[in-house]
Amino acid sequence: MSAQIEVQQVQKVFKTPGGDVIALRDIQLDIQAGEFVCLLGPSGCGKSTLLNAIAGFAPPSGGQILVAGQRVAAPGPDRGMVFQEYALFPWMTVEQNIGFGLEIQKRSPAEIRAAVEPLLDKLHLRDFRHRFPKDLSGGMRQRVAIARVLALDSPVMLMDEPFGALDALTRRSLQDELLRIWQESGKTIIFVTHSIEESIYLADRVVVMTYRPGTIKRDVRVELPRPRDPSAPGFNDLKRELTRLVMEEHSRHEAAELQAAVD
């Protein structure tokens, strides 16, 4: 059975005044329907570049990406994106923000209401439905952003460090919320993170990427039972191994920056 998402020998090159920058090279990655996959690595490894290519925002320079057998050439309703910076409309209420994508799709008011109402409960937003984003905490804003993607019912959710700016307690709460939604919905999730612990806590697989040009250094399957305990020996064994892999790439990053400064 073919994978739901197929990344086939993907390259990404950015043209700059100083010359070509190879962001991604020979990325080969298959993701099955319903999998939760984290992309992990240091800054500059191409995690977000790869995610944007899958989303259709930045097509690859070479190779191809297939979703459900169809080549990705642009954004589409089969892929929903959640950003770190929330991307909410400040002039819209919580309820209006959640339903915005459905309005763009020309859904009827009754259809929009039927989709939004259960999400207000699922994401604990009912008491805030008439509030504006400025009146919400960072965690609540991210709940709204997640609800907006869920309203579209895309089979694939792409998440670019969505909890990176949150405090530790809010972050853990939203991680648990996301896991509950994923388990209930069966959606496929690709989640970019800098946090090794977060990747182990959430993912079925952790894909460790190399410093530029970004390639796949290791594809690690997380066999730990759920719910996962970050203090458990197995969790910490895997954390040490992933830390070693990421730190190797971080050291390469620092050496490359030092060499560039010398040159």
C-alpha positions as CSV (number, residue, x, y, z in Angstrom):
1,M,0.0,0.0,0.0
2,S,1.4,3.4,-1.0
3,A,2.1,6.0,1.6
4,Q,-0.3,8.9,2.1
5,I,2.6,11.4,1.8
6,E,5.6,10.6,-0.5
7,V,8.6,12.9,-0.6
8,Q,10.7,11.7,-3.5
9,Q,14.3,12.9,-3.9
10,V,13.3,16.4,-3.1
11,Q,15.8,19.3,-3.5
12,K,15.3,22.9,-2.6
13,V,17.7,25.7,-3.7
14,F,17.3,29.3,-2.9
15,K,18.9,32.0,-5.1
16,T,20.7,34.7,-3.1
17,P,23.0,37.6,-4.1
18,G,25.9,35.5,-2.6
19,G,25.1,32.5,-4.7
20,D,22.8,29.4,-4.5
21,V,21.9,28.0,-1.0
22,I,21.0,24.3,-1.0
23,A,18.4,24.0,1.7
24,L,17.3,20.4,1.0
25,R,19.1,17.6,-0.8
26,D,17.8,14.2,-1.8
27,I,15.0,14.0,0.8
28,Q,13.2,10.6,0.6
29,L,10.4,10.2,3.1
30,D,7.2,8.1,3.2
31,I,4.5,8.8,5.8
32,Q,1.5,6.5,6.2
33,A,-2.0,7.7,6.8
34,G,-2.6,8.4,10.5
35,E,1.1,8.6,11.5
36,F,2.4,11.4,13.8
37,V,5.8,12.4,12.5
38,C,8.1,15.0,14.0
39,L,10.9,16.8,12.0
40,L,13.7,17.5,14.4
41,G,17.1,19.3,14.0
42,P,19.1,22.5,14.6
43,S,18.2,25.8,13.0
44,G,19.1,25.9,9.4
45,C,18.5,22.2,8.7
46,G,15.5,22.8,6.5
47,K,12.7,21.5,8.7
48,S,10.3,24.3,7.9
49,T,11.4,24.4,4.3
50,L,10.4,20.8,3.9
51,L,7.1,21.4,5.7
52,N,6.3,24.4,3.4
53,A,7.1,22.2,0.4
54,I,4.6,19.6,1.5
55,A,2.1,22.4,2.2
56,G,2.6,23.7,-1.4
57,F,3.8,27.1,-0.3
58,A,7.3,26.6,-1.7
59,P,7.5,23.9,-4.4
60,P,10.8,22.0,-4.5
61,S,13.5,22.8,-7.0
62,G,13.8,19.1,-7.8
63,G,12.0,15.8,-7.1
64,Q,8.4,15.7,-6.2
65,I,5.9,15.4,-3.3
66,L,2.8,13.3,-3.6
67,V,-0.2,13.4,-1.2
68,A,-2.7,10.6,-1.7
69,G,-1.0,10.0,-5.1
70,Q,-1.5,13.5,-6.4
71,R,1.6,15.7,-7.0
72,V,1.7,18.8,-4.8
73,A,1.9,22.0,-6.8
74,A,0.1,24.5,-4.6
75,P,-1.7,24.6,-1.2
76,G,-4.9,22.5,-1.1
77,P,-7.8,21.6,1.2
78,D,-6.2,18.2,1.9
79,R,-3.5,19.9,3.9
80,G,-4.1,22.2,6.9
81,M,-1.3,24.4,8.3
82,V,-0.8,25.6,11.9
83,F,1.9,28.2,12.3
84,Q,3.8,29.3,15.4
85,E,2.6,32.8,15.2
86,Y,-1.2,31.9,15.2
87,A,-2.1,33.8,12.0
88,L,-5.5,34.9,13.4
89,F,-7.5,37.8,12.1
90,P,-7.6,40.4,14.9
91,W,-10.9,41.9,13.7
92,M,-12.7,38.5,13.9
93,T,-14.0,36.8,17.0
94,V,-12.9,33.3,18.0
95,E,-16.0,31.8,16.4
96,Q,-15.4,33.8,13.2
97,N,-11.8,32.9,13.0
98,I,-12.6,29.2,13.3
99,G,-15.2,29.3,10.6
100,F,-13.2,31.5,8.2
101,G,-11.8,28.8,6.0
102,L,-15.3,27.3,5.6
103,E,-16.6,30.8,4.5
104,I,-13.9,30.9,1.9
105,Q,-15.2,27.6,0.6
106,K,-18.7,29.1,0.3
107,R,-20.2,26.8,2.9
108,S,-23.7,27.7,4.1
109,P,-24.1,29.3,7.6
110,A,-25.7,26.1,8.8
111,E,-22.7,24.0,7.6
112,I,-20.3,26.4,9.2
113,R,-22.2,26.4,12.5
114,A,-22.4,22.6,12.5
115,A,-18.6,22.4,12.1
116,V,-17.7,25.2,14.5
117,E,-20.0,24.3,17.4
118,P,-18.3,21.0,18.4
119,L,-14.9,22.5,18.0
120,L,-15.7,25.2,20.6
121,D,-16.3,22.4,23.1
122,K,-13.4,20.1,21.9
123,L,-10.8,22.9,22.3
124,H,-12.4,24.4,25.4
125,L,-13.3,27.7,23.6
126,R,-17.0,28.0,24.1
127,D,-16.7,30.7,26.8
128,F,-14.5,32.7,24.5
129,R,-16.4,32.4,21.3
130,H,-17.2,36.1,21.1
131,R,-13.7,37.3,22.2
132,F,-11.1,38.8,19.9
133,P,-7.6,37.5,19.6
134,K,-6.1,40.4,21.6
135,D,-8.2,39.3,24.6
136,L,-6.7,35.7,24.6
137,S,-3.5,34.2,26.0
138,G,-1.0,32.7,23.7
139,G,-2.3,29.2,24.5
140,M,-5.9,30.1,23.7
141,R,-4.9,31.7,20.4
142,Q,-3.1,28.5,19.4
143,R,-6.3,26.6,20.3
144,V,-8.2,28.8,17.9
145,A,-5.6,28.2,15.2
146,I,-5.8,24.5,15.6
147,A,-9.6,24.6,15.7
148,R,-9.6,26.6,12.4
149,V,-7.6,23.8,10.7
150,L,-9.8,21.1,12.2
151,A,-12.9,22.9,10.9
152,L,-11.7,22.3,7.3
153,D,-11.4,18.5,8.2
154,S,-8.1,18.2,6.2
155,P,-6.8,14.6,6.4
156,V,-3.2,16.0,6.9
157,M,-2.2,18.6,9.5
158,L,1.1,20.4,9.1
159,M,2.4,22.1,12.2
160,D,5.4,24.5,12.3
161,E,6.6,24.7,15.9
162,P,3.1,25.6,17.1
163,F,3.9,25.5,20.8
164,G,7.4,27.0,20.6
165,A,6.5,30.4,22.1
166,L,4.4,29.0,25.0
167,D,5.4,28.5,28.6
168,A,6.1,24.9,29.8
169,L,2.8,24.2,31.5
170,T,0.7,25.6,28.6
171,R,2.9,23.7,26.1
172,R,2.3,20.4,27.9
173,S,-1.4,21.0,28.1
174,L,-1.7,21.7,24.4
175,Q,0.5,18.7,23.6
176,D,-1.9,16.4,25.5
177,E,-4.8,18.2,23.7
178,L,-3.2,17.6,20.3
179,L,-2.6,13.9,21.1
180,R,-6.2,13.5,22.1
181,I,-7.4,15.1,18.9
182,W,-5.0,13.0,16.8
183,Q,-6.1,9.8,18.4
184,E,-9.8,10.6,17.9
185,S,-9.6,11.9,14.4
186,G,-7.0,9.6,12.8
187,K,-5.4,12.5,11.0
188,T,-1.8,12.4,9.7
189,I,0.4,15.0,11.4
190,I,3.8,16.3,10.5
191,F,5.1,18.5,13.3
192,V,8.3,20.6,13.2
193,T,10.1,21.1,16.5
194,H,13.4,22.1,18.1
195,S,12.5,20.2,21.3
196,I,13.9,16.7,21.6
197,E,11.6,15.9,24.5
198,E,8.5,17.2,22.7
199,S,9.3,15.1,19.6
200,I,9.6,11.9,21.8
201,Y,6.4,12.8,23.8
202,L,4.3,13.3,20.6
203,A,5.6,11.2,17.7
204,D,5.4,7.8,16.2
205,R,8.5,8.6,14.3
206,V,11.2,11.3,14.8
207,V,13.0,12.3,11.6
208,V,16.3,13.9,12.5
209,M,17.7,16.2,9.8
210,T,21.2,17.3,9.1
211,Y,22.5,20.9,9.0
212,R,22.4,22.5,5.6
213,P,22.0,21.1,3.1
214,G,19.2,19.4,4.9
215,T,19.1,15.6,4.5
216,I,17.6,12.8,6.6
217,K,20.2,11.8,9.2
218,R,18.1,9.2,11.0
219,D,14.4,8.1,11.0
220,V,13.7,6.9,14.5
221,R,10.6,5.0,15.4
222,V,9.4,5.7,18.9
223,E,8.2,2.4,20.4
224,L,7.3,3.8,23.8
225,P,3.7,3.1,25.0
226,R,1.3,6.0,25.3
227,P,0.7,8.0,27.4
228,R,4.4,8.6,27.7
229,D,6.3,9.5,30.9
230,P,9.3,11.8,30.3
231,S,10.9,10.5,33.5
232,A,10.8,6.9,32.4
233,P,14.1,5.2,31.7
234,G,13.2,4.3,28.1
235,F,12.2,7.9,27.4
236,N,15.5,9.2,28.7
237,D,17.5,6.6,26.8
238,L,15.9,7.8,23.5
239,K,16.4,11.4,24.6
240,R,20.1,10.8,25.0
241,E,20.4,9.2,21.6
242,L,18.5,11.9,19.8
243,T,20.4,14.6,21.7
244,R,23.7,13.1,20.4
245,L,22.4,13.1,16.8
246,V,21.2,16.7,17.0
247,M,24.3,18.0,18.8
248,E,26.5,16.5,16.0
249,E,24.6,18.7,13.6
250,H,24.7,21.7,15.9
251,S,28.4,21.4,16.1
252,R,28.6,21.2,12.3
253,H,26.5,24.4,12.2
254,E,28.8,26.2,14.6
255,A,31.9,25.1,12.7
256,A,30.4,26.3,9.4
257,E,29.5,29.7,10.9
258,L,33.1,30.0,12.3
259,Q,34.6,29.1,8.9
260,A,32.4,31.7,7.2
261,A,33.5,34.4,9.6
262,V,37.1,33.5,9.0
263,D,36.6,33.6,5.2
